[in-house]
């Protein structure tokens, strides 16, 4: 040991937790402190307790006494440089803006719709907020927060809608719990009906939301198809009603394959498939309306652009009409999406 620069060795030991176990061939390193070129040593590792590892090697280029000092000196300089580089790099990737930018690029490469918006919602959720409004873009995320963001963004990367990823979504100033395959409330959908649904999952989640919002005494959930006799009997017992609001399946079966992957992969197909022309369930509803609604009651339905004319034709073809087609309306994207009828 007398031939080794004692001051340099002691400094290296103190700062990098290196313990010289043998004057020739064995060094014990703290696992977080390893950072020198493998070309200097022939390495083999043996795991040790408490996150430490034993490095066993044979000096390659010089006598032990000269090489130890050189290796420690080179190691110290390289470690300081590496730490500065790592800190600079990590700070850029662990800030709110850095994380948003990194994941937005990944989602865009996979053609995920609304990539930036999706990532911002996820980061805000992890930070305990609904949006990033007012959040410092240079605010750093903890290791746990980064892991959670990565986990949630990986799900979005698989085309899973961000509403399902978060497990909740705001609709009309009410926060609703969500999970697939229950239909997702969307901002362009002004009207929603959940009193009758064929999906057990949708009915169960509706009851859960109603209980959480204190609405159980004002809501009755009926599970089944509108065209089923048992469901119709149940609805007739609960009638008459003054208004009927419905978001029925209205997409023609042959068009389902053209929907976005995030819809096809996660949302309930039964909530979308309206049969050959998209109007199977609509016809069942229109047939039932005269038996459930009072006179001069309104019927409001969400439909697909182009279907109002077909619905008006269905109503006019009835020999003894009990319904009157009033009008159709556009959503906020100026698409013809709502149909208004009235009982006679």
C-alpha positions, 0 to 999 in steps of 0.5 A: 500500500505504501506505493499507492497515493494514499491521499487520492485513494482515501478521497476515492474511497470516501466519495465512491465507497470503494474498499480495497480488499487486496493489494493486487486483484480484488476491489469491493464496489458499491453497486451505484458507484460502478462506472469505469471502462471494462477494458482496464479489467477482466471482470467477473461478478459475485452478488453481495448483500445490501446492494453491493457487488464484488469485482474480481479482476486481473490488472491488464496493463501495468504493475498493481502498484501503478495501476491501482492509482491510475484506475482510481484516478480515471474512475474518479474523473469519469464518474464525476463526468458521468454524474453531471451528464446523467443529472442533466439528462434526467432533469430533462426527462423527469419534468412535466414538460419532458415527460409529456414531450417524450410520451407524445412522440411515442404515441404519435409514432404509433398513430394514437389519436390526440397523443398530446392531450392523452399524455397531459390527462395522464400526467395530470391524473398522476399529479392529483389534478384533472388538468395541467392548467397552473402546473409548472412545466419544469416541475419534477416527477418522483420515481414513483410518479414516473413509473405510474405515468409509464404504466398508464401511457403504455396502456394508451399506447395499446389504443386503450381510450384515456377514459378507461386508462384513468378509470373516470371521466367528467361528464356534464359537471359530474365525475363518472367512474368508467371501465370497459366495455361500458360506453364512454361519455363524449363531449359531443354527446349532449344526450345519454340514456342509461335506464335500459341497457343490454350490457350487465356491465353498463347496468352495474356501473350505472347503479354504482354511479347512481349510488355514489351520486345519491341518485338511487331513489330517482333511477331504475335500471332495467337490464335487457334488450328493448325488443325483449318481451320481458323488458317491454312488460317491465317498462309498461309497468313503470310507464307512462313517461313524458320524455324518452332519451336514447343513445341506441346502437346505430352503426350499420354492421358492415361499418364497424370494421372502419372504426378507430382501433381504440373503439373496436378493441375496448368498447362494447360492440353491442353498444355500437352494432345497429344491424344491417342498416343501423336502425334495428334498435331504433325501430324497436324503440319507435314501436314501443313509444306509443305504449310508454309515453303520454300524448305530446311527449318528446323522443330524443335520440342520438343517431348517425349522420344521414339516418334522420331521413330514414327515421322520418320515412319509417314514421310516415309509413305507419298506417295509423301514425302515433308519432310525428317527426319534428326535426334533426339537430347537429352536434358541436362538430356540425354533424347531424347527430340528433333526432327529435320526434313527438307522440301524437 
